[in-house]
Amino acid sequence: MLAVFQSEEVVRDLSPDLREVARLPVGGLIVTARRQAGGVVSRYFAPAYGIPEDPVTGSAHCTIGPYWRNELGSTLSAEQASPRGGELSVVTTDVGRVLLAGKARTAATGFLL
């Protein structure tokens, strides 16, 4: 579910009732707004899956990019304003693909036999 707000401050200051968010008939709640410095700001909440707030969510930006494409263009700068936070570059192609780029940190590695 995508909720669009009029200001980035609302997105940054949002303190949703996670019990109510978990009751939504979808997997999670994406909130977004235009960022004053350009691009967009977002947050993602998925308490039904045990994720109160995801730090940086690639899949959420696969929804955010196409939503903002007509207004902000096919390439945008996106900030996920969680406590850990992160910056992404989001490119929406003419054939409906979304390309994401950003910095990542390896949290775990492993092998499956």
Backbone hydrogen bonds in HBPLUS format (Angstrom, degrees):
<---DONOR---> <-ACCEPTOR-->    atom                        ^
c    i                          cat <-CA-CA->   ^        H-A-AA   ^      H-
h    n   atom  resd res      DA  || num        DHA   H-A  angle D-A-AA Bond
n    s   type  num  typ     dist DA aas  dist angle  dist       angle   num
A0030-ILE N   A0001-MET O   2.77 MM  29  6.01 178.2  1.77 173.1 173.5     1
A0003-ALA N   A0030-ILE O   2.80 MM  27  6.16 158.9  1.84 159.3 166.5     2
A0032-THR N   A0003-ALA O   2.99 MM  29  6.44 147.7  2.10 160.1 168.3     3
A0005-PHE N   A0032-THR O   2.85 MM  27  6.16 165.2  1.87 165.3 170.4     4
A0012-ARG N   A0008-GLU O   2.88 MM   4  6.15 166.5  1.89 157.8 161.3     5
A0013-ASP N   A0009-GLU O   2.86 MM   4  5.92 157.0  1.91 150.2 156.0     6
A0014-LEU N   A0010-VAL O   3.02 MM   4  5.80 117.1  2.43 139.7 152.2     7
A0020-GLU N   A0017-ASP O   2.98 MM   3  5.47 123.2  2.31 109.6 122.9     8
A0021-VAL N   A0017-ASP O   3.02 MM   4  6.38 156.2  2.08 149.7 157.4     9
A0022-ALA N   A0018-LEU O   2.93 MM   4  6.00 154.7  2.00 140.7 146.9    10
A0023-ARG N   A0020-GLU O   3.04 MM   3  5.09 137.8  2.22  97.3 109.6    11
A0024-LEU N   A0021-VAL O   3.08 MM   3  5.42 161.9  2.11 111.1 116.9    12
A0029-LEU N   A0045-PHE O   2.72 MM  16  5.14 160.5  1.76 154.2 161.3    13
A0045-PHE N   A0029-LEU O   2.92 MM  16  5.14 164.2  1.95 145.8 150.5    14
A0031-VAL N   A0043-ARG O   2.97 MM  12  5.38 166.2  1.99 153.1 155.9    15
A0043-ARG N   A0031-VAL O   2.98 MM  12  5.38 140.3  2.14 146.7 152.1    16
A0033-ALA N   A0041-VAL O   3.09 MM   8  5.59 144.2  2.22 150.5 155.4    17
A0041-VAL N   A0033-ALA O   2.93 MM   8  5.59 159.4  1.97 161.6 166.9    18
A0035-ARG N   A0039-GLY O   2.90 MM   4  5.43 170.6  1.91 131.2 129.8    19
A0038-GLY N   A0035-ARG O   2.89 MM   3  5.13 160.0  1.93 115.8 120.1    20
A0040-VAL N   A0077-SER O   2.94 MM  37  6.46 154.9  2.01 157.9 165.9    21
A0079-GLU N   A0040-VAL O   2.96 MM  39  6.34 157.4  2.01 146.8 153.6    22
A0042-SER N   A0079-GLU O   2.84 MM  37  6.27 141.8  1.99 157.3 163.2    23
A0081-ALA N   A0042-SER O   2.81 MM  39  6.01 150.2  1.90 167.6 174.6    24
A0054-ASP N   A0044-TYR O   2.98 MM  10  5.71 151.1  2.06 151.5 160.6    25
A0046-ALA N   A0051-ILE O   2.90 MM   5  4.98 144.2  2.03 170.4 175.3    26
A0049-TYR N   A0046-ALA O   3.01 MM   3  5.68 155.9  2.07 119.1 126.0    27
A0051-ILE N   A0046-ALA O   3.09 MM   5  4.98 155.1  2.15 133.1 127.8    28
A0050-GLY N   A0047-PRO O   3.00 MM   3  4.79 164.7  2.03 107.2 108.4    29
A0061-HIS N   A0057-THR O   3.34 MM   4  6.69 149.1  2.44 144.5 152.4    30
A0061-HIS N   A0058-GLY O   3.01 MM   3  5.24 122.3  2.36 101.4 116.0    31
A0062-CYS N   A0059-SER O   3.11 MM   3  5.09 144.2  2.24  96.3 107.0    32
A0063-THR N   A0060-ALA O   3.04 MM   3  5.41 155.4  2.10 107.2 115.0    33
A0064-ILE N   A0060-ALA O   3.00 MM   4  6.33 157.9  2.04 144.2 151.2    34
A0065-GLY N   A0061-HIS O   3.01 MM   4  5.74 168.2  2.02 134.2 137.7    35
A0067-TYR N   A0063-THR O   3.19 MM   4  6.32 156.2  2.25 147.6 154.8    36
A0068-TRP N   A0064-ILE O   3.05 MM   4  6.26 165.3  2.07 161.3 163.0    37
A0069-ARG N   A0065-GLY O   3.02 MM   4  5.95 123.5  2.35 145.9 161.4    38
A0071-GLU N   A0068-TRP O   3.10 MM   3  5.46 123.2  2.44 108.5 122.7    39
A0072-LEU N   A0068-TRP O   2.77 MM   4  5.67 168.8  1.78 174.6 178.4    40
A0073-GLY N   A0069-ARG O   2.79 MM   4  4.61 141.5  1.94 131.2 134.9    41
A0092-THR N   A0074-SER O   2.77 MM  18  4.98 158.2  1.82 145.7 153.1    42
A0076-LEU N   A0090-VAL O   2.88 MM  14  5.35 158.7  1.93 150.0 157.2    43
A0090-VAL N   A0076-LEU O   2.94 MM  14  5.35 170.8  1.94 162.9 165.4    44
A0078-ALA N   A0088-LEU O   2.89 MM  10  5.11 167.1  1.91 157.5 156.1    45
A0088-LEU N   A0078-ALA O   2.77 MM  10  5.11 160.3  1.81 154.8 159.6    46
A0080-GLN N   A0086-GLY O   2.86 MM   6  5.37 163.9  1.89 157.1 162.3    47
A0086-GLY N   A0080-GLN O   3.18 MM   6  5.37 141.3  2.34 140.6 146.6    48
A0089-SER N   A0101-ALA O   2.82 MM  12  5.09 157.0  1.87 145.9 151.5    49
A0101-ALA N   A0089-SER O   3.02 MM  12  5.09 140.7  2.18 142.8 149.4    50
A0091-VAL N   A0099-LEU O   2.88 MM   8  5.01 164.2  1.91 151.3 155.7    51
A0099-LEU N   A0091-VAL O   2.73 MM   8  5.01 165.3  1.75 153.4 157.5    52
A0093-THR N   A0097-ARG O   2.78 MM   4  5.23 167.1  1.80 156.9 161.3    53
A0096-GLY N   A0093-THR O   3.26 MM   3  5.45 159.2  2.31 111.0 111.0    54
